Amino acid sequence: MNHLEPIQSRCAILRFSKLSEEQIVKRLLQVCEAEKVTYSESGIDALVFTAQGDMRQALNNLQCTVVGFNNVTADNVFKVCDEPHPKMIMQMIEHCVHGEIIEAGEILHNLYRMGYSSEDILNNMVRVCKTVNIPEYLKLEYVKEIGLCHVRVVEGLSSLLQLSALVARMCLKQNH
């Protein structure tokens, strides 16, 4: 039984564009000051990262982190949001850049053992890859490979094998 259809048909759906990181940081800092919340700069950065331009998400994540830990740090935010930590993803990508497949694979396996889904790992890989300090052509190659792997995962081939193959392909790209 779906009783929401008549309500939805009478509502206007408003779409908002994503906010800039600066706009989100400014509002988060205002809320933290007003509510006397203890926070670190890395905690605010983590809230911005997890919000992906959505102010509601940023404020919800802030509230959940404060309720859960009373202190907004990057580690606490990523625990509450249950996302792979970007530092781990960054280290994995850096190992790929240097062709260090064993080290990159170990980080990937740790993320997988921690219970993160293939999609969560891939989504954060794309987001981190865009910010990593590597040559532009390599960024594009990595994002392309991650995208192809994401398609396979969405089609139902979600396994550690797919992710491991992705890391291997990324490690090979550094030689070209």
Steps between C-alpha positions, in 0.01 A plus 500: 500500500641833398325793668765754406416529132212753540713712733799492266287593200392820677849608600751704307840333485776754547850417386789691649849519358791380709657752731867587491732364767548854632125548546467173689805571719367846587162364612652205690729736691205726585303202635801369695556839662130549582468150649843510669614185317863389529643437156825468311575641158534146366156422646343789310683389183361148550147637534545694176637188327211279610234762419594525132355850468178426693452729800232278654736205489780707653280612790359150555852355505610772743209426732556123490871542569438730796235269647723196453837640605460855643800597286519556125819343363559343160511150648174553689324638192605205284392256772156660520460529123636148447714601203849378413749750638641716217850471652494124441372551145767767441774265622368226273502732197852621585620138509337448159681806363831341605399158368497349850225244441557301821468805725200637307335158510550473877320830556219391269463166681493682836218725379310197372553312829374805690167437330490782246306418187667502160288800404606700808864427428465592131304820570764622743776398259353733236459786747853463638651445155373841389695670778823298503816674381589291192531584130167581336526220242545247782200640688290457187624144448427411862150652494430314173613168650300561818195583288532179297533299821197679644294393197599137560410528869160654420436216255538255787868410494566653840792314644844546641632355174358796301658749739833316502506498120431875506795563732722286277394696189562828682849384598573415136392848382795664673739338250334658196 
